């Protein structure tokens, strides 16, 4: 196996690991917020009001603050749909 193949394989594994962490985190966070919102109905309104403060931490051309906010909006929309 060449270094390029090893590097590619390692990069693919890192990307997969990051995706797995993201999915697990999203699942746990979604469940936690859903649980808390049952006891505190105003929680989703409060979170929605804070979306405008979100920003992308990237410091290159990939930075897209609005994309981060849109992910949060979709997340909240899903939570509201489950009510």
Residue pairs with C-beta under 8 A, 6 or more apart in sequence:
1 9
26 75
30 75
30 78
30 79
33 43
33 44
33 47
33 79
34 79
34 82
36 43
37 43
37 44
37 79
37 83
44 76
44 79
44 80
47 72
47 76
48 73
48 76
51 69
51 72
51 73
51 76
52 69
54 65
54 68
54 69
54 72
55 65
55 68
56 62
56 63
56 64
56 65
56 67
56 68
57 63
58 64
